[in-house]
Amino acid sequence: MTKMDEAKLDYLAGMKYKDIAEKYNVALSTVKSWKTRNGWQRTKKAKKSTRTKPKSMRTKIEKVARSRSPDLLEELADNDELTDKQKAFCMYYLQRYNATWAYQKAYGVDYDTARAHGSRMVANGNIKQQLAKLKKQQSMDLYADANDILLKYLQQATADVTDVLEFKTIKKLKWSKVHDPEGDHEDDAGPYRLDPWIDPQTGEQGFYYESIIVLKDSSEIDTANIKSVRIDKGQPVVEMYDKQTAMRELLDRLPEPDNSIADDDGFIKAIEQAIPGIWNNTDVEGVGNEKNGKEKRTK
């Protein structure tokens, strides 16, 4: 039997993380990692205590803790030096790092009372020590580091509106409504038929273009890059995160490129010299295209 298997038996028997770590001479984070990776689950037992624990407060602590991390609940459960309300304060504090708000939620008092007691609560030795442990556990569970933030910016910078919607323009023929007792259609004025509308200039049936926008099903797309979705005057409006802002954030955080590894063929230098001209041409072409587009639409 391996050391990890023996540690599992001790964990299922109710031994605390720190005791298991000391017994097998491993780091506390190693024990928690074993538990998370292998899905260790021990049978819940009523914990003996000389204090009377209000059921509503215990339920509140469990609900808040599970919304953050299951391991945070166990971390709090192992602490016999805090009351249930103090434990609830710790969990709420981790959500917003706002002592006043956390005290209000945990103790159900008014703002002024919470403001007066919240700061003292954070300064309490036992609370301070527990918060330090919870923050460490929280960071382990979230695996959040600078690389994760960079990846999120990269995701926003490379996102495209077509990831969340489809749009196209279709050509439709024009028809004239002519009232006819034998017509196939009917409105308030009676039966009518549809005859082709003939353009007097071309002698052919006229036409027009209709733009269609279709939102993709939220269950089929990655909604992480969507800032907001709303209905404005009956039409859907999708707001994506700003790509240019994300790109600037990436450029500020990424290291300077090492051009020393480039070939000596002047390729990178040529690109750098060409960039100003490319931007100028793009601006000019963009204006030209815009004008052309307006002229076409006018026709």
C-alpha positions in Angstrom: 0.0 0.0 0.0 1.4 3.4 -1.0 1.7 6.4 1.3 -1.2 8.1 -0.5 -3.4 5.0 0.0 -2.6 5.0 3.7 -3.3 8.7 3.9 -6.7 8.1 2.3 -7.6 5.6 5.0 -6.7 8.2 7.7 -8.6 10.9 5.9 -11.7 8.7 5.7 -11.4 7.9 9.3 -11.7 11.6 10.1 -8.0 12.6 10.6 -7.3 16.3 9.9 -5.2 17.5 6.9 -2.4 18.8 9.1 -2.2 15.6 11.2 -2.0 13.5 8.0 0.7 15.8 6.6 2.8 15.4 9.8 2.3 11.7 10.0 3.6 11.0 6.5 6.0 13.9 6.4 4.5 15.7 3.4 3.3 19.2 2.8 -0.3 20.1 3.7 -0.9 21.1 0.1 0.1 17.6 -1.0 -2.6 16.0 1.2 -5.2 18.3 -0.1 -4.0 17.7 -3.7 -4.4 13.9 -3.1 -7.9 14.4 -1.8 -8.9 16.6 -4.8 -7.4 14.5 -7.5 -8.7 11.2 -6.2 -12.1 12.4 -5.0 -11.8 11.3 -1.4 -15.2 11.7 0.3 -15.7 10.9 3.9 -19.0 10.2 5.6 -20.3 13.2 7.3 -20.7 12.9 11.0 -22.1 15.2 13.5 -19.3 17.0 15.2 -19.3 17.0 19.0 -19.2 20.4 20.5 -20.0 22.0 23.8 -21.6 25.0 22.0 -25.1 25.0 20.6 -24.9 25.5 16.9 -27.9 27.3 15.3 -29.0 25.2 12.3 -29.8 28.3 10.1 -26.2 29.7 10.6 -24.6 26.3 9.9 -26.6 26.0 6.7 -25.6 29.5 5.7 -21.9 28.7 6.2 -22.1 25.5 4.1 -24.0 27.3 1.3 -21.5 30.1 1.1 -18.5 27.8 1.4 -19.6 25.4 -1.3 -20.1 28.3 -3.7 -16.4 29.1 -3.2 -14.8 25.7 -2.7 -15.7 22.4 -0.9 -12.3 22.4 0.7 -13.0 25.8 2.4 -15.8 24.2 4.3 -13.5 21.5 5.7 -10.9 24.1 6.5 -13.5 26.0 8.6 -14.9 22.8 10.2 -11.5 21.9 11.6 -11.4 25.2 13.5 -12.8 24.9 17.0 -11.7 28.4 18.1 -14.3 30.3 16.0 -18.1 30.6 16.5 -20.4 29.9 13.6 -21.0 33.6 13.0 -17.2 34.2 12.9 -16.9 31.4 10.4 -19.7 32.9 8.3 -17.9 36.2 8.5 -14.8 34.6 7.1 -16.6 33.1 4.1 -18.4 36.3 3.3 -15.2 38.3 3.6 -13.6 36.1 1.0 -16.3 37.0 -1.5 -15.8 40.8 -1.5 -12.9 41.5 0.9 -15.3 44.0 2.5 -15.4 43.7 6.3 -18.5 45.9 6.7 -20.5 43.9 4.2 -19.3 40.6 5.6 -20.2 41.5 9.1 -23.7 42.6 8.0 -24.3 39.3 6.2 -23.0 37.2 9.1 -24.6 39.0 12.0 -27.6 40.6 10.4 -27.0 44.1 11.9 -27.3 47.6 10.4 -24.6 49.3 8.4 -23.2 51.6 11.2 -22.9 48.6 13.6 -21.2 46.5 11.0 -18.8 49.3 10.1 -17.8 49.7 13.7 -17.2 46.0 14.3 -16.1 44.7 10.9 -12.6 46.2 11.0 -12.1 44.9 14.6 -13.2 41.4 13.4 -10.5 41.3 10.7 -7.9 42.4 13.3 -8.9 39.5 15.6 -6.0 37.1 16.0 -8.0 33.9 15.4 -9.9 35.5 12.5 -6.7 36.8 10.9 -5.1 33.4 11.1 -8.1 31.6 9.7 -8.4 34.1 6.8 -4.8 33.5 5.9 -5.4 29.8 5.7 -8.6 30.2 3.7 -6.9 32.6 1.2 -4.1 30.1 0.7 -6.6 27.3 0.1 -8.7 29.6 -2.2 -5.7 30.3 -4.4 -4.9 26.6 -4.6 -8.5 25.8 -5.7 -8.7 28.6 -8.2 -5.3 28.0 -9.7 -5.3 31.7 -10.6 -2.1 33.3 -11.7 -0.8 35.9 -14.1 -0.9 33.4 -17.0 -4.6 32.8 -16.5 -5.2 36.6 -16.7 -3.1 36.8 -19.9 -5.0 33.9 -21.4 -8.3 35.7 -20.6 -7.1 38.8 -22.3 -5.9 36.7 -25.3 -9.3 35.2 -25.5 -11.0 38.6 -25.6 -8.5 39.9 -28.1 -9.1 37.1 -30.6 -12.9 36.9 -30.2 -15.1 37.7 -33.1 -18.7 38.7 -33.2 -19.5 35.7 -35.5 -18.7 33.5 -32.5 -22.1 34.5 -31.1 -24.2 35.5 -34.0 -24.7 35.0 -37.7 -25.6 37.8 -40.1 -26.2 37.9 -43.9 -28.0 39.9 -46.6 -30.5 38.2 -48.9 -32.0 39.5 -52.1 -35.8 39.6 -52.3 -38.1 40.4 -55.2 -40.6 43.2 -55.1 -44.3 42.4 -55.6 -47.4 44.6 -56.1 -50.6 43.9 -54.2 -53.6 43.8 -56.6 -57.1 43.2 -55.3 -58.7 40.4 -57.2 -61.9 38.4 -56.2 -60.0 35.3 -57.3 -56.7 36.2 -55.6 -54.9 33.6 -53.4 -54.3 36.1 -50.5 -56.7 38.1 -48.4 -56.5 41.2 -46.2 -59.1 43.5 -44.6 -60.0 44.8 -48.0 -60.7 41.4 -49.4 -58.9 38.9 -51.7 -55.8 40.0 -53.6 -53.0 38.6 -55.8 -49.3 39.5 -56.0 -48.0 40.7 -59.3 -44.3 41.3 -60.0 -43.3 44.9 -59.6 -41.5 46.0 -62.8 -38.7 48.5 -62.6 -39.5 51.2 -65.3 -35.8 51.8 -65.9 -34.8 48.1 -66.5 -38.1 46.6 -67.5 -37.4 43.7 -65.1 -38.8 42.8 -61.7 -37.5 45.0 -59.0 -35.7 43.8 -55.9 -34.4 44.9 -52.6 -31.9 43.5 -49.9 -32.9 42.5 -46.4 -30.4 42.1 -43.6 -30.9 39.1 -41.2 -29.2 38.7 -37.8 -29.6 35.5 -35.9 -28.2 34.9 -32.4 -26.7 31.5 -31.8 -28.0 29.3 -28.9 -26.1 30.1 -25.7 -25.7 26.4 -25.0 -23.6 26.1 -28.2 -21.2 28.9 -27.8 -18.6 30.3 -25.4 -20.3 33.2 -23.7 -17.2 34.3 -21.8 -16.4 37.0 -24.3 -19.9 38.5 -24.2 -20.2 41.6 -22.0 -23.9 42.0 -22.2 -27.0 41.0 -24.2 -30.2 43.1 -24.3 -33.3 43.7 -26.4 -33.5 47.3 -27.7 -36.7 48.3 -29.6 -37.4 44.6 -30.3 -33.9 43.9 -31.7 -31.1 42.0 -29.9 -28.0 44.0 -29.0 -24.8 42.0 -28.2 -21.9 43.9 -26.6 -18.5 42.1 -26.7 -15.5 43.0 -24.6 -13.3 45.6 -26.2 -10.7 43.8 -28.3 -8.4 46.9 -28.5 -8.4 47.2 -24.7 -7.5 43.5 -24.4 -4.7 43.9 -26.9 -3.3 46.9 -25.0 -3.4 45.0 -21.8 -1.6 42.1 -23.5 1.1 44.4 -24.9 1.7 46.0 -21.5 2.2 42.6 -19.9 4.1 40.7 -22.5 7.9 40.9 -22.6 9.6 42.8 -25.4 10.3 40.6 -28.5 13.8 39.2 -28.8 14.8 40.2 -32.3 18.3 38.8 -31.8 17.0 35.3 -32.8 15.7 36.5 -36.1 17.4 35.7 -39.3 19.7 38.3 -40.8 17.5 38.7 -43.9 16.0 42.0 -42.6 12.4 40.5 -42.6 11.4 41.9 -39.2 12.9 45.3 -40.0 11.0 45.4 -43.3 7.7 44.7 -41.5 8.4 47.4 -39.0 9.1 49.9 -41.7 6.0 48.9 -43.6 3.6 49.2 -40.7 3.0 53.0 -40.9 2.3 52.8 -44.6 -0.1 49.9 -44.1 -2.1 51.8 -41.5 -2.2 54.9 -43.8 -3.4 52.8 -46.8 -6.0 51.1 -44.6 -7.4 54.4 -43.5 -7.6 55.7 -47.0 -9.2 52.5 -48.3 -11.6 52.5 -45.5 -12.8 56.0 -46.4 -13.1 55.0 -50.0 -15.0 51.8 -49.2 -17.3 53.7 -46.9 -18.1 56.2 -49.7 -18.6 53.4 -52.2 -20.9 51.6 -49.8 -23.0 54.7 -49.3 -23.2 55.3 -53.1 -24.3 51.7 -53.6 -26.9 52.0 -50.9 -28.2 55.2 -52.4 -28.7 53.6 -55.7 
